[in-house]
Amino acid sequence: MTTYCDVKGLAVSTTSADALAAWERGVDLFLRWRGGAPEALDEAARIDPSFALAQCTRAYVAFRMGRPDVATESARAALALADGARDERERAHLDVVDAMHRGDQVAAWDRMARIAERYPTDRLAVRIAGLNSITQGNYRGGIDLARRSLDVDPDEPQYQTMLGFFLEQSGYNDEGLAMSTRSLAQDPTNLYTYHAVGHAYQARGDYRNAVETFARAASLERYAHVLWHLAEAHALLGHERMTRDYWASTAPALPLYERIELRWRLEMLRHAPVDDGAWQDLANQAERVLAHADFQTIWMHHWLGVAFARAGRWDRAQQQLERLRRLPAGRGSGYWSTLGAGLLEGEMAIVRGDDKAAVSLMAPGVAQIHTMGGGSREQKDIFRDVFMELHKRLGQREQVSALAQERLLANPYHVQSLAALAWAYEQSGDAALHRQACRQLVHRAEEIGLAPSAPELLAARQVLGVAA
């Protein structure tokens, strides 16, 4: 009986060259964020129904793509093959799938991390372990993971991209951008790598290059998360109509939690007209998603809670809050049982109109936002943006000024912070500094392409006596 190895030399249990080729194709497409991965993995499982690793991979990919029906079916098919699994690595993957199937995400993360450590060229395990590092806020662990794999396979673009991304997330933006750019030169159709490059540009406030990078990626394929990044960048730049266009995308549709976040940003920070009907629709969709609650990440559960609160479904919002509080303490949940629960409770207070309580509830989470897991730094920036907006609403000039200056140290083009400084100087009665802040806002707005109709830009031009 002939068995095979994958492209990295790791043993696989299938005896079918066609099944192996289909599985390799599915893994490659999944890692590079290109379409067709589920279909390729379906083919691998069809050709060789006893190929347990193919079924495990189907479960992983379906879980990441929000397909609980496929994930459940694949997990059951994989576990039914457990007694015949001959390869130790394959058995380890089956242990991960078993934990996932039981809804024990923390155990699944830990088991995947052990596979990635033992088999640093297992591209699938390394990638998913890296995603779990983001969930737990363990960016240092992500750097170590990527470097360990690069030591064994230094020319693999996936590991280069992972290292670039985790360096940027850890505050080493220049080094991260250089590594991710190097990876993109090797694999110029890799959307995962475009994503890392775009992140690095956005983190430093280079919005023109960020938008260009994400747009180039979207021109290759309309991958949902890339479209969200384009929508988020346009929201930051005050292009409300373009943001709404991406929000309403149906080919593909943005994931529910990303549409909730965009709506919250438009409403809280761009002061877009309130549309209660849209919030009710998002809450209805959230109800349907919770039919498979164990298949949603912590980050998703947070945004479902926001949608319920904004739609006035307080019992459901409270249930989401309690779900966060029941999570493991500390890094096991990315600190969402404590710091993250405070963020959601604060957002619930905002909806109730109690901004003072919201500031108090959100303060611990915002102060340690880069310790928390869940999303990337750039995804979590919305909490910092909302926190500064709350202080401004409350007229707390000194706090607004301190928060704005802190943001501008890392991103000198952060428009909300530039506008917040101008507001703070106006409140203090310092006309000279107020004009200087407005002048800086106008100049930097031109550099990054801020929408000409953005209210903060119009206000700054009015102060300077410049025609809009």
Phi, psi and omega in degrees: 000127181266128172246167188235169171241154177279183186295343179262006176087010179270139183293142172232156191273346184291149175254011182249120177296326180291320178296318178298316181297320179293319178297315178301318180296317179297317179297315181299315180295319178298314183294328183263008178059038178252153183291159175101355182298312181300320181295319179295320180289325174301318180296318179299317180290327178291318182293319180227090182299343180267005182279089188298321182295328176295318178293322176300315182295320175303318180295315180301311184294318179297321178298314181293332183267005178072034179247078183298330180296313180291320180299316180294314180298318181291321179298316179297318179296320180294314184292334176293342180263001189303319184296336182261003181292122185262334186266138183297320179295319178298319178296324178295320176296323177297325176296322177296312181298322178300314179296318177300315183296328178276359180079013180264082185294323182297316177296321179298317178300314183297318181292322178294321179299323179292323177297314182297325180289320182282328182236078186293351175256009172281093188301322181294312181295319181296317180296313183291324175298323177296318177298322178292329175297323176294316180302324183267358182071022184262070184291326176298320177296325177295321176297314181297320179299311181295318182293324179296320178288322179294329177300327182270327187221075191292344183257010181280115183301327180300314182290325175299315180296316178302315180297316179300315181296312183289330173297313179299317180295336180268004177098001179261071191293315182300313180295321180295316180296319180298317181293316181293323178295320176299318179295319181295326177296328179282328185222078190285004174244020183267107182293329177300322180284320173307319181300315180295320178296315179299320176303313184297320177296315182295322182300327181266000179086015177272074188290329179298312179290327178297311180297318180298319181294311180294325179293321177297318178298316181294333178290335176282320179193138183277075179281133191303314184292328175294320177297322176299318179299320177297316179298316181296317179297318179292327176295317178299328182267007175079013179271077189296320183296317179294323177301314181294326178298314178292322180302323183271007182305138175242353183226077357270168173283140175291146175304151185305313185295329179287327176290324176297313180300317180296318179298318179296318179296313180300319183285315185282320191249338176253358176052042179291154179305138181285132177234092184297329180298321179295321179293322177296321178295318178297321178294322177298318178295323178298322177301317181292321179298323183289355171296340177234056189301324184289346179267002179260141178284168177303316181301317179296316181299324177301309185289331172298321178297320178297316180298316179298316181297314183294331178275000178081016179265076192293328179295320180289321177298318180295324177297322177294321178298316180294326177300316178297318182294336180276353181293160178301146180287156173071212187296336180306329178243013185068026179068021181281343178287343182238288183295317181292323177298323177296323178296313180295318179297325176294319178294325175296323177294323177300314181299325179284349179091013181255079183294326180297315177294323181299317179300315181296319182289324184275341188305312181299318180294317180295321181296331182241032189300328182276353171278329184289154173263206179105276178242187177284172174306314184292326175291324182279349180300337180300327179292321177293321180295315179295320180300316178294321177299321179297315178299322178294316177302323182276359178073024184269083189300313184296319179293320178298315181298317181295316179296319181295316181295324177297316179296320185289341176296321181270327184223091184291357181249015180288105191298317181300322180289322176299316178293324180294321177296317178301317178298316182297318179291325176296318180296328181281348181083011180271092186296323182293313179292328177298313179294322180296319179294321178294321179296317178297320180298315181297315181296314182288329176299321178294323182293323186263350180085036175298141181303132180302334181270003181300128184304322181293326178288318178298319180295318180294319178298322180297318178298320182278352181073026181262134178294136181288000000 
